[in-house]
Each structure stands twice: as structure tokens, then as C-alpha cells.
């Protein structure tokens, strides 16, 4: 009777031990496969900074896996324009992302993607605020003095060189035509004069021939 009681009292203990062992076996893989988590950031999530820092840092719970395209960080301003400069770098569990030197004030959105130490990719996002703009106006950065009277009047402007114009070309063309017409008129007068003298000479020769022809006839008629 005593042996049976001892066996029955040992049975619940063995059953509880088996259940605890099974529970540990089920929990152990889950804890080993947990993804690395973001534990700190600068600027911090939902925080406010005076101006946009030169770099953004993200700190994770475990050392990250590095590789081509494994880690990406995108930071955009309120208008959606990116303020990241170059690619992010990974040093163990810390990710560093360079940011632009000039950026406006307002809300900023951070989106990150990493590959956890267990080999699984994970991602997340958060916001922070910049209080003061670091954008420098071009006019304020490089002021220019107003030019003096001596500077505004250059030697080339004071003594401009004459350039040929359409009016000059038209005048020279008109004068050329006048000279051509004058020369043509002189030639016409000269030719007309020569022709007139030639015709006059021919007329005198014809009269002389007529007189010569008439004289013998008159003598013949007189002799008869």
C-alpha cells in the first residue's frame, strides 16, 4: 500500500517537469529569432533640435549585418525634399547618416531599414522637429556694392567706335548712283556731239558734190 502511494505522488511532479521543459523549448527559439530594435537616436524621436545636425545616428540593440543595400536611411523635410548627403555607414550596432549643411525649419521624417543580427530585415520610422533654418540667402551671403560713376562709365562706353549703319550704306549707294547717272549723261552728250558733227560734215560734203555737178552743166548751157 505504501509503494502505490509514493508512485502516485511522483506522477504530478514528473508531469510538471515535462511541461516546463516543453515550454522552455518553445520559448528559446522565439527569443533567439527576435529582431534587433532601435534603442536610441540623435535627433531623438519626437524631439526638437535648434538646427539640423550634420549627422543623424541610430543605435540598435545588437550588431547589425552589413552589405550592399542592407542599411538605408532617408530623412526628408516638411516639403518632402531629402536632406541626406551620401550613404549611411554602419559601425557595429550604430548607423550614421550624413545630413545636408543647409535645411529649413520644420518637421522632419526619418525612415530606416536594417538587417538584424539574425539575418532578418526590419524597418521603422519616426519624426523630429528643427526650430531654426540654416538656409543662407544668396544676397545676404555675398553683398555687392553699388557701382560708382567711374565704374559704370567704361572707356568703351565713353568713346564708342562708329559702326556702319544701314543709313550710311543707303547714302553711299545713292551717291554711287548719282555718279553713274552723271557719267552716263556726259557720255550721252559726248556721243550726241560727235554724231552731230559727223552728220554736219556729211551734209557739207553732199552740198559740195552738188555744186560740182551743177557747174559743168551751166557752162555747157552757156556755150550753147
C-alpha positions as CSV (number, residue, x, y, z in Angstrom):
1,X,0.0,0.0,0.0
2,X,2.9,2.4,0.8
3,X,4.6,1.7,-2.6
4,X,1.5,2.7,-4.6
5,X,1.1,6.0,-2.7
6,X,4.7,7.0,-3.4
7,X,4.3,6.3,-7.2
8,X,1.1,8.3,-7.3
9,X,2.7,11.3,-5.6
10,X,5.7,11.3,-8.1
11,X,3.5,11.4,-11.2
12,X,2.4,15.1,-10.9
13,X,6.0,16.2,-10.4
14,X,7.2,14.4,-13.5
15,X,4.3,15.8,-15.5
16,X,5.1,19.4,-14.4
17,X,8.8,19.0,-15.2
18,X,7.8,17.7,-18.7
19,X,5.6,20.7,-19.3
20,X,8.3,23.2,-18.1
21,X,10.8,21.6,-20.4
22,X,8.4,21.8,-23.4
23,X,7.8,25.5,-22.5
24,X,11.5,26.3,-22.4
25,X,12.0,24.5,-25.8
26,X,9.2,26.6,-27.3
27,X,10.4,30.0,-25.9
28,X,14.1,29.6,-26.6
29,X,13.8,29.8,-30.5
30,X,11.4,32.7,-30.2
31,X,13.8,34.8,-28.1
32,X,16.8,33.8,-30.4
33,X,14.9,35.0,-33.5
34,X,13.8,38.4,-32.1
35,X,14.8,41.2,-34.5
36,X,17.2,44.0,-33.4
37,X,15.3,47.0,-32.1
38,X,16.1,50.8,-32.2
39,X,17.0,51.8,-28.7
40,X,18.3,55.3,-29.2
41,X,18.6,58.0,-31.9
42,X,20.0,61.5,-32.4
43,X,18.0,63.6,-33.0
44,X,15.6,61.6,-30.8
45,X,12.1,60.6,-31.8
46,X,9.5,63.4,-31.3
47,X,12.3,65.7,-30.1
48,X,13.2,69.2,-31.1
49,X,16.7,70.5,-32.1
50,X,17.8,74.0,-32.7
51,X,19.2,73.4,-36.2
52,X,19.6,70.3,-38.4
53,X,22.8,68.4,-37.2
54,X,25.5,67.4,-39.6
55,X,24.8,63.7,-39.0
56,X,21.9,61.5,-37.7
57,X,22.8,58.4,-35.6
58,X,20.7,55.4,-34.9
59,X,21.6,52.9,-32.1
60,X,20.2,49.3,-32.2
61,X,20.1,46.5,-29.7
62,X,22.6,44.2,-31.5
63,X,25.4,44.4,-34.0
64,X,23.9,44.7,-37.5
65,X,24.7,42.8,-40.6
66,X,26.4,45.0,-43.3
67,X,26.3,44.6,-47.0
68,X,25.3,46.3,-50.3
69,X,21.8,47.8,-49.7
70,X,21.5,46.2,-46.2
71,X,21.2,49.6,-44.5
72,X,19.3,52.6,-45.8
73,X,18.3,55.9,-44.1
74,X,16.1,58.6,-45.7
75,X,15.5,61.9,-44.0
76,X,13.0,64.4,-45.6
77,X,11.9,67.9,-44.6
78,X,8.3,69.2,-44.3
79,X,8.1,69.6,-48.1
80,X,9.3,66.1,-48.8
81,X,12.7,67.1,-50.0
82,X,15.6,64.8,-49.0
83,X,18.3,66.2,-46.7
84,X,20.6,63.2,-46.7
85,X,24.1,63.5,-48.1
86,X,25.6,60.2,-49.3
87,X,25.1,56.7,-47.9
88,X,24.7,55.6,-44.3
89,X,27.6,53.8,-42.6
90,X,27.4,51.0,-40.0
91,X,29.7,50.5,-37.1
92,X,28.6,47.6,-35.0
93,X,25.1,48.5,-33.8
94,X,25.4,52.2,-34.7
95,X,24.2,53.7,-38.0
96,X,25.4,57.1,-39.0
97,X,23.8,59.1,-41.8
98,X,25.3,62.4,-43.0
99,X,22.8,65.3,-43.5
100,X,22.8,68.5,-45.6
101,X,24.5,71.6,-44.3
102,X,21.5,73.8,-45.1
103,X,18.0,72.9,-44.2
104,X,14.7,74.7,-43.4
105,X,12.9,74.7,-40.1
106,X,10.0,72.4,-39.5
107,X,9.1,68.7,-39.1
108,X,11.5,66.0,-40.4
109,X,10.6,62.4,-41.2
110,X,13.2,59.6,-40.7
111,X,12.7,56.2,-42.4
112,X,15.3,53.5,-41.7
113,X,15.9,49.9,-42.9
114,X,18.5,47.5,-41.5
115,X,19.3,43.8,-41.5
116,X,19.2,42.4,-37.9
117,X,21.9,40.2,-36.4
118,X,19.6,37.2,-37.0
119,X,19.6,37.9,-40.8
120,X,16.1,39.3,-41.0
121,X,15.5,42.8,-42.4
122,X,13.5,45.2,-40.3
123,X,12.5,48.9,-40.7
124,X,10.9,51.7,-38.8
125,X,10.3,55.5,-38.8
126,X,9.9,58.5,-36.6
127,X,9.7,62.3,-36.6
128,X,11.6,65.2,-35.1
129,X,11.5,69.0,-35.3
130,X,14.0,71.6,-36.4
131,X,13.5,75.0,-34.8
132,X,15.8,77.2,-36.8
133,X,16.5,77.3,-40.5
134,X,20.1,77.1,-41.7
135,X,19.5,78.2,-45.2
136,X,21.6,81.3,-46.1
137,X,20.1,83.8,-48.5
138,X,22.4,84.3,-51.6
139,X,22.0,88.2,-51.4
140,X,22.9,88.3,-47.7
141,X,25.8,85.9,-48.2
142,X,27.6,87.8,-50.9
143,X,26.6,91.5,-50.8
144,X,27.7,93.6,-53.8
145,X,28.5,97.3,-53.6
146,X,26.7,99.7,-55.9
147,X,29.0,100.8,-58.8
148,X,30.3,104.3,-58.8
149,X,30.0,106.7,-61.6
150,X,33.6,106.0,-62.7
151,X,32.9,102.2,-62.7
152,X,29.7,102.5,-64.6
153,X,31.3,104.5,-67.4
154,X,33.8,102.3,-69.1
155,X,36.3,103.6,-71.8
156,X,34.5,101.7,-74.5
157,X,31.2,103.3,-73.4
158,X,32.7,106.8,-73.2
159,X,34.2,106.7,-76.7
160,X,32.2,104.3,-78.8
161,X,33.6,103.3,-82.1
162,X,31.4,104.2,-85.1
163,X,29.8,101.2,-86.6
164,X,28.4,101.1,-90.1
165,X,24.7,101.5,-90.3
166,X,22.0,100.9,-92.9
167,X,21.7,104.7,-93.4
168,X,25.4,105.0,-94.4
169,X,25.1,102.2,-96.8
170,X,22.0,103.7,-98.3
171,X,23.8,107.1,-98.7
172,X,26.8,105.6,-100.3
173,X,24.6,103.6,-102.7
174,X,22.7,106.7,-103.6
175,X,25.8,108.7,-104.2
176,X,27.2,105.9,-106.4
177,X,24.0,106.0,-108.5
178,X,24.3,109.8,-108.9
179,X,27.9,109.5,-110.1
180,X,26.8,106.7,-112.5
181,X,24.0,108.8,-113.9
182,X,26.3,111.9,-114.2
183,X,28.9,109.8,-116.1
184,X,26.2,108.3,-118.3
185,X,24.8,111.8,-119.1
186,X,28.3,113.1,-120.0
187,X,28.8,110.1,-122.3
188,X,25.4,110.7,-123.9
189,X,26.2,114.4,-124.5
190,X,29.7,113.5,-125.9
191,X,28.2,110.9,-128.2
192,X,25.5,113.2,-129.3
193,X,28.1,115.9,-130.1
194,X,30.2,113.5,-132.1
195,X,27.2,112.3,-134.0
196,X,26.0,115.9,-134.7
197,X,29.5,116.9,-136.0
198,X,29.6,113.8,-138.2
199,X,26.2,114.5,-139.6
200,X,27.1,118.1,-140.2
201,X,30.3,117.0,-142.0
202,X,28.4,114.7,-144.2
203,X,25.9,117.5,-145.1
204,X,28.7,119.8,-146.2
205,X,30.3,117.1,-148.4
206,X,27.0,116.5,-150.1
207,X,26.5,120.2,-150.9
208,X,30.0,120.4,-152.3
209,X,29.3,117.5,-154.6
210,X,26.0,119.0,-155.7
211,X,27.8,122.3,-156.6
212,X,30.4,120.4,-158.6
213,X,27.8,118.6,-160.5
214,X,25.9,121.7,-161.3
215,X,28.8,123.9,-162.6
216,X,29.8,122.0,-165.8
217,X,26.1,121.8,-166.9
218,X,25.8,125.5,-166.5
219,X,28.9,126.1,-168.7
220,X,27.6,123.8,-171.4
221,X,24.3,125.6,-171.4
222,X,26.1,129.0,-171.7
223,X,28.4,127.8,-174.5
224,X,25.5,126.6,-176.5
